[in-house]
Amino acid sequence: MTPDSRPACDAAAWRKSSYSNGQGGDCVEVADGLPGVTPVRDSKRPHGPALLFGAAAWSAFVDEMKAHRPG
């Protein structure tokens, strides 16, 4: 995506990973509600850059993580 076509991530509703421990560890946040993309960022740097994943790529990633989580 070019900078002009990026969705407005600043206005997105971010949520922290359910695996975050609240002690400042390695955490990610994702935002929902942006058509066609899922932004992902470092929760320790909320004003830093975000990676933008297409819907199919994000869905495949989530499915893979679910298939390999400890159980």
PyMOL commands that set and color helices and strands:
alter all, ss='L'
color gray80, all
select helices_A, chain A and resi 3-5+9-11+55-67
alter helices_A, ss='H'
color red, helices_A
select strands_A, chain A and resi 13-16+28-32+37-42+50-54
alter strands_A, ss='S'
color yellow, strands_A
deselect
rebuild
show_as cartoon
